[in-house]
Amino acid sequence: METRKVYVSGGSTYVISLPKKWVKKANLKPGDSLVVTEQGSSLLIETSIIEKESAVKEIKISQLTSNEALERLIIAFYLVGYDTIKIKMDRKDHLPYRKSIRKVLDYLIGVEIVEDTNDAMTLEIIVDYRRMMTAQLLQRMYSINRSMLLDLGRALKTGDTGLAKDIIVREREIDRLYFLVVRQLKSAVEYQQVAEKLGIENQRDCLGYRIAVKVLERIADHIENIAKSYIQLLEIQKSAALDEIIKLSGSTVVIFEKSVNALFTRDHMEAEKIFQELKEIKKAHSDISNELLQPDDIQSAILLKTMLDSLGRIASYSSDLAEIAINMSAGSLSLG
């Protein structure tokens, strides 16, 4: 931390000098513009993202251990905010790497292949922040998760494996939105200007949103897990008595809805109620679990226990969302 003296220029303008190390790091020149934002008693000084050069990253597949490593690297560079990713095909067996590139693009929103030659592939990331606010994307993730949960309940009641398979397909969209939100939040933490464009009033909210988006992604994973287990269960036995699990599924949907509503309204009172309701769900979970300890069919019991445990995890994740709601509302609470 450095201290800087304030000078008066022209009788009405207050001036401070900028640290030379920061100026060099930001590659500033005389005449460049800076963005100054008030944050309470502090001032945030940033370089203009409009003038920021496109961030480019180059990957040589000869330096990678596998095509799976390339997939992970592309996702990592997407998340940290690179705009262009150039992949050099500098080894003879490059076809698996090309296949992996196209595979991973299915999970990344706003990425296009702009160059595809024998020697290289270039990916361009084009994301319009104004059209995809962070809160809207989180709402979209919630909407998909909720529809998956409701359809899961219907599938369990009717034995509709086609609906269960459709639930599994929808999980991919959650992954796509997850990666995009994480990319947004990393940029928002670095640039207040980006945060404002994303509808994030205070950069400290990025931490809450980061935890929330991971929770929503994990909930989708567990819904997918239940759907897969249910399909396997019906392959073993044509019909299954799932009345208690269906009832628990309905209670889980309700607590999930309430937790997300508390998060977006930052209603700490509504969030507090969720913890009491969670106790009832945990008791129901325990009662059903005890019934599975004496099964007639071990394989079926294992699948039922897997479904039950995933429902329990979804309920627990809902309480995590309620806790985030309380934490994010803390700055605006009035207790007196």
C-alpha positions in Angstrom: 0.0 0.0 0.0 1.2 3.5 -0.9 0.2 6.9 0.3 -0.2 9.9 -2.1 -0.5 13.6 -1.4 -3.4 15.6 -2.8 -2.5 18.8 -4.7 -4.6 21.6 -6.0 -4.3 22.6 -9.7 -5.9 25.7 -11.1 -7.5 26.5 -7.8 -10.4 24.0 -8.2 -9.0 20.7 -9.4 -7.6 18.2 -6.9 -4.8 16.0 -8.3 -2.8 12.9 -7.1 0.0 11.1 -8.8 -0.3 7.5 -10.0 2.2 4.8 -8.9 4.8 4.3 -11.6 4.8 0.5 -11.3 1.0 0.4 -11.9 1.2 2.8 -14.8 3.8 0.5 -16.5 1.8 -2.6 -15.8 -1.3 -1.1 -17.2 0.7 0.1 -20.3 -0.7 3.7 -19.9 0.5 6.6 -22.0 0.0 10.4 -21.6 -3.4 11.2 -22.8 -5.0 7.8 -22.0 -8.3 7.9 -20.1 -9.0 6.2 -16.8 -12.4 5.4 -15.3 -13.0 6.6 -11.7 -15.8 5.1 -9.7 -17.0 6.1 -6.2 -17.4 3.2 -3.7 -18.4 4.7 -0.4 -15.4 6.5 1.0 -13.1 5.0 -1.6 -12.3 5.7 -5.2 -11.8 2.9 -7.7 -9.4 3.8 -10.6 -9.4 1.5 -13.7 -8.2 1.5 -17.2 -11.0 1.7 -19.7 -12.1 -1.7 -20.9 -13.1 -0.1 -24.2 -9.5 0.7 -24.9 -8.2 -2.6 -23.5 -6.6 -4.8 -26.2 -8.1 -8.2 -26.9 -6.6 -10.8 -24.7 -5.0 -13.6 -26.8 -3.7 -17.0 -25.6 -1.8 -19.5 -27.7 -1.7 -23.2 -27.1 0.7 -25.7 -28.7 -0.7 -29.2 -28.6 2.8 -30.7 -28.7 3.2 -29.4 -25.1 0.1 -31.2 -23.8 -0.2 -34.7 -22.4 -3.6 -35.5 -24.0 -6.5 -34.1 -25.9 -8.5 -34.1 -22.6 -5.9 -31.7 -21.2 -6.6 -29.4 -24.2 -10.3 -29.5 -23.3 -9.6 -28.4 -19.7 -7.2 -25.7 -20.8 -9.7 -24.2 -23.3 -12.3 -24.0 -20.5 -9.8 -22.5 -18.1 -8.8 -19.7 -20.6 -12.5 -19.1 -21.4 -13.2 -18.7 -17.7 -10.4 -16.3 -16.9 -11.5 -13.9 -19.8 -9.4 -14.5 -22.9 -11.0 -13.2 -26.1 -9.0 -15.3 -28.6 -7.5 -18.7 -28.2 -5.1 -19.9 -30.9 -4.4 -23.7 -30.9 -1.3 -24.7 -32.9 -1.6 -28.2 -34.4 2.1 -29.0 -34.2 2.0 -32.8 -34.0 1.0 -35.4 -36.5 -1.8 -37.0 -34.5 -3.9 -33.8 -34.2 -7.3 -35.3 -35.2 -8.3 -36.2 -31.6 -7.4 -32.7 -30.6 -9.6 -31.2 -33.2 -12.4 -33.5 -32.1 -11.9 -32.4 -28.5 -12.1 -28.7 -29.5 -15.5 -29.2 -31.1 -16.7 -31.2 -28.2 -15.8 -28.6 -25.6 -17.4 -25.8 -27.6 -20.8 -27.5 -26.9 -20.3 -26.3 -23.3 -19.2 -22.8 -24.0 -21.5 -19.9 -24.9 -20.3 -17.3 -27.3 -17.3 -19.2 -28.8 -16.8 -19.5 -32.5 -14.2 -21.1 -34.7 -12.9 -18.3 -36.9 -9.8 -20.1 -38.3 -9.5 -23.8 -39.1 -6.4 -24.8 -41.1 -4.1 -27.8 -41.1 -1.7 -25.9 -38.9 -4.0 -24.2 -36.4 -7.5 -23.5 -35.1 -8.5 -20.1 -33.7 -11.4 -19.6 -31.3 -13.0 -16.2 -30.8 -15.1 -15.5 -27.7 -17.8 -12.9 -28.4 -20.1 -12.1 -25.4 -22.4 -9.1 -25.2 -22.7 -8.3 -21.5 -25.7 -6.0 -22.1 -27.8 -8.9 -23.4 -26.8 -11.4 -20.6 -27.0 -9.9 -17.1 -25.6 -12.1 -14.4 -28.9 -12.2 -12.4 -30.8 -13.1 -15.5 -28.5 -16.0 -16.2 -28.9 -17.2 -12.7 -32.7 -16.9 -13.0 -32.4 -19.0 -16.2 -30.4 -21.7 -14.4 -33.0 -21.7 -11.7 -35.9 -22.0 -14.2 -34.2 -25.0 -15.9 -33.5 -26.7 -12.6 -37.0 -26.2 -11.4 -38.5 -27.6 -14.6 -36.1 -30.6 -14.3 -37.3 -31.2 -10.8 -41.0 -30.9 -11.6 -40.6 -33.2 -14.6 -38.6 -35.6 -12.4 -41.6 -35.9 -10.1 -43.9 -36.6 -13.1 -41.5 -39.2 -14.4 -41.4 -41.0 -11.0 -45.2 -41.0 -10.9 -45.8 -42.3 -14.5 -42.7 -44.3 -15.2 -42.0 -42.1 -18.2 -38.4 -43.0 -19.1 -38.5 -40.7 -22.1 -39.1 -37.7 -19.8 -36.3 -38.9 -17.5 -33.9 -39.0 -20.5 -35.0 -35.5 -21.5 -34.1 -34.3 -18.0 -30.6 -35.7 -18.5 -30.2 -33.8 -21.8 -31.3 -30.5 -20.2 -28.4 -30.7 -17.6 -26.0 -29.7 -20.4 -27.6 -26.3 -20.7 -26.9 -25.7 -17.0 -23.2 -26.4 -17.6 -23.1 -23.9 -20.4 -24.7 -21.2 -18.3 -22.4 -22.1 -15.4 -19.2 -21.5 -17.4 -20.6 -18.2 -18.8 -21.5 -16.8 -15.4 -18.1 -17.8 -13.9 -16.4 -16.0 -16.8 -18.6 -12.9 -16.2 -17.9 -12.8 -12.5 -14.1 -13.1 -13.0 -14.3 -10.0 -15.3 -16.6 -8.2 -12.9 -14.2 -8.6 -10.0 -11.4 -7.1 -12.1 -13.4 -4.3 -13.7 -16.1 -2.3 -12.0 -17.3 -1.2 -15.4 -18.0 -4.8 -16.3 -19.8 -5.3 -13.0 -22.1 -2.4 -13.8 -22.9 -3.7 -17.3 -23.8 -7.1 -15.7 -26.2 -5.4 -13.3 -23.9 -6.1 -10.3 -24.2 -2.9 -8.1 -21.4 -3.9 -5.7 -18.4 -6.0 -6.6 -18.5 -7.8 -3.2 -21.7 -9.5 -4.4 -19.6 -11.4 -6.9 -18.6 -13.8 -4.2 -22.2 -14.6 -3.3 -23.1 -15.1 -7.0 -20.0 -17.3 -7.5 -21.1 -19.6 -4.7 -24.7 -19.5 -5.9 -23.9 -20.5 -9.5 -21.9 -23.5 -8.3 -24.8 -24.5 -6.1 -27.2 -24.4 -9.0 -24.8 -26.4 -11.2 -24.5 -29.1 -8.5 -28.2 -29.3 -8.1 -28.6 -30.0 -11.8 -26.0 -32.7 -11.4 -28.0 -34.4 -8.7 -31.2 -34.1 -10.6 -29.5 -35.8 -13.6 -28.2 -38.5 -11.2 -31.7 -39.3 -9.9 -33.0 -39.5 -13.5 -30.2 -41.9 -14.5 -30.8 -44.1 -11.4 -34.5 -44.2 -12.0 -34.0 -45.4 -15.6 -31.7 -48.1 -14.3 -34.3 -49.0 -11.6 -37.0 -49.5 -14.2 -34.7 -51.9 -16.1 -34.5 -54.1 -13.1 -38.2 -53.9 -12.1 -40.9 -52.8 -14.5 -42.8 -50.8 -11.8 -41.6 -49.4 -8.5 -43.5 -48.1 -5.5 -42.0 -44.6 -5.0 -44.8 -42.8 -3.2 -42.5 -41.6 -0.3 -39.7 -40.5 -2.6 -42.2 -38.7 -4.9 -43.6 -36.9 -1.8 -40.0 -36.0 -0.7 -39.3 -34.7 -4.3 -42.3 -32.4 -4.0 -41.1 -31.0 -0.7 -37.6 -30.5 -2.2 -39.1 -28.5 -5.1 -40.9 -26.2 -2.6 -37.8 -25.5 -0.5 -35.7 -24.9 -3.6 -38.2 -22.4 -4.9 -38.3 -20.5 -1.6 -34.5 -20.4 -1.3 -34.0 -19.0 -4.8 -36.8 -16.4 -4.2 -35.0 -15.4 -0.9 -31.7 -15.1 -2.8 -33.1 -12.7 -5.5 -35.2 -10.6 -3.1 -32.5 -10.7 -0.4 -35.2 -11.5 2.1 -33.4 -12.7 5.2 -36.6 -13.4 7.0 -37.8 -15.8 4.2 -34.4 -17.4 4.2 -34.5 -18.1 7.9 -37.7 -20.1 7.5 -36.0 -22.4 5.1 -33.7 -23.8 7.8 -36.7 -24.9 9.9 -38.4 -26.5 6.9 -35.1 -28.3 6.1 -35.4 -30.2 9.4 -38.7 -31.7 8.3 -37.2 -32.8 5.0 -34.2 -34.4 6.8 -36.5 -36.3 9.1 -38.5 -37.7 6.1 -35.2 -38.5 4.4 -34.0 -40.5 7.4 -37.3 -42.4 7.7 -37.3 -43.5 4.1 -33.6 -44.4 4.4 -34.2 -46.7 7.3 -36.8 -48.5 5.3 -34.2 -49.3 2.7 -31.9 -51.0 5.2 -33.9 -54.2 4.9 -34.3 -54.6 1.2 -35.7 -57.6 -0.8 -33.6 -56.6 -3.8 -30.1 -55.2 -3.0 -29.5 -53.7 -6.5 -32.8 -51.9 -6.4 -32.2 -50.7 -2.9 -28.8 -49.2 -3.9 -30.5 -47.3 -6.8 -33.3 -46.0 -4.5 -30.7 -45.0 -1.9 -28.8 -43.1 -4.6 -31.9 -41.3 -5.6 -32.8 -40.5 -2.0 -29.4 -39.2 -1.2 -29.4 -36.9 -4.2 -32.7 -35.4 -3.1 -31.2 -34.8 0.3 -28.2 -33.0 -1.3 -30.6 -30.8 -3.4 -32.4 -29.8 -0.1 -29.0 -29.1 1.6 -27.9 -27.0 -1.4 -31.2 -25.0 -1.1 -30.2 -24.2 2.5 -26.8 -23.0 1.1 -28.7 -20.6 -1.2 -30.7 -19.3 1.8 -27.4 -18.7 3.7 -26.1 -16.8 0.7 -29.3 -14.7 0.7 -28.7 -13.8 4.4 -25.1 -12.9 3.8 -25.9 -10.7 0.7 -28.7 -8.9 2.5 -26.5 -8.2 5.6 -25.3 -4.9 4.2 -28.8 -3.5 3.8 -30.4 -5.0 7.0 -32.0 -2.6 9.5 -32.3 -4.3 12.9 -33.1 -1.3 15.0 
